[in-house]
């Protein structure tokens, strides 16, 4: 059954829309991408609360698509060969994904803060 977010504020235009996720597993905080019907710009949304489940979405609901994070999925695979050679090849493979991830979180400084926070939490 599709999930519906009623009267949710659109980050692209500031107006409220009904959003529809066609899958069964939309959760609060899960990042989704959509095309704003008023500005025709791609935007991202993290549902602030759990969505409602409906048999049929309301007419005109904006369709959400889940955002996959390839940098988070590829980087661990690249780390499997850690310690082989001087690491230059591995770094060249991972660097584009790191740049994409840094752009998504607000820059390299912000990414460094997140990494440091995660490192402290793990210790």
C-alpha positions in Angstrom: 0.0 0.0 0.0 1.3 3.5 -0.7 2.3 5.8 2.0 0.9 9.4 2.1 2.3 12.5 3.8 -0.6 15.0 3.8 -0.1 18.8 3.9 3.7 18.5 4.2 5.9 21.6 3.5 7.9 21.5 0.3 11.5 22.6 0.8 11.6 23.7 -2.9 8.7 26.2 -2.9 7.6 26.5 0.8 4.0 25.4 0.0 2.3 22.4 1.3 1.7 19.3 -0.8 0.4 15.8 -0.4 3.4 13.4 -1.0 3.0 9.7 -2.0 5.6 7.0 -1.7 4.5 4.0 -3.8 6.4 1.4 -1.8 5.5 -0.2 1.5 8.4 0.9 3.7 8.6 4.7 4.0 9.7 5.6 7.5 10.2 8.9 9.3 13.6 10.5 8.5 14.2 8.4 5.4 15.5 10.7 2.6 13.4 10.9 -0.5 13.7 12.9 -3.8 10.9 14.4 -5.8 10.1 17.0 -8.5 8.3 20.0 -7.1 5.1 20.6 -9.1 5.4 24.4 -8.6 9.0 25.1 -9.4 9.9 22.0 -11.5 13.0 21.6 -9.4 14.3 18.4 -7.9 14.2 18.5 -4.1 14.8 16.2 -1.1 12.5 15.5 1.8 12.9 13.6 5.0 9.4 12.8 6.4 9.1 14.4 9.9 6.6 11.8 11.0 5.5 8.3 10.1 3.3 8.4 7.0 -0.3 7.3 6.7 -1.1 4.2 4.7 -3.7 4.4 2.0 -5.1 2.1 -0.6 -5.1 4.9 -3.2 -3.1 8.1 -3.0 -5.0 11.5 -3.4 -5.1 12.9 -6.9 -2.2 15.2 -7.6 0.0 13.8 -4.8 3.7 14.3 -5.5 5.6 11.0 -6.0 8.6 10.4 -3.7 11.5 8.2 -4.6 14.0 6.8 -2.1 17.5 8.3 -2.2 20.2 5.7 -2.3 23.6 6.7 -0.9 26.1 5.0 -3.2 29.1 6.5 -1.3 28.0 4.7 1.8 27.5 1.4 0.0 30.7 1.5 -2.1 33.2 2.8 0.5 33.1 -0.3 2.8 33.8 -2.6 -0.3 36.8 -0.4 -1.2 38.1 -0.7 2.4 38.3 -4.5 2.1 41.7 -4.2 0.4 43.1 -1.9 3.0 46.8 -2.3 3.6 47.5 -3.5 0.0 50.1 -1.4 -1.8 50.3 2.3 -0.9 46.5 2.9 -1.0 46.6 5.3 -3.9 44.4 3.2 -6.1 41.9 2.7 -3.4 41.8 6.4 -2.6 41.2 7.2 -6.3 38.3 4.8 -6.3 36.7 6.2 -3.2 37.4 10.0 -3.6 34.5 10.7 -6.0 32.0 9.2 -3.6 33.5 11.1 -0.7 33.2 14.4 -2.6 29.5 13.6 -3.4 28.9 12.8 0.2 30.6 15.9 1.4 28.4 18.0 -1.0 25.3 16.4 0.5 26.2 17.2 4.1 27.4 20.8 3.5 31.1 20.5 2.7 34.3 18.7 3.7 34.5 20.5 7.1 31.0 19.3 8.0 31.8 15.8 6.8 35.0 15.9 9.0 32.8 16.9 12.0 30.4 14.1 11.4 33.3 11.6 11.1 34.8 12.9 14.3 31.5 12.6 16.1 31.0 9.0 14.9 34.6 8.2 16.0 34.0 9.5 19.5 30.7 7.7 19.7 32.4 4.4 18.8 35.1 4.8 21.5 
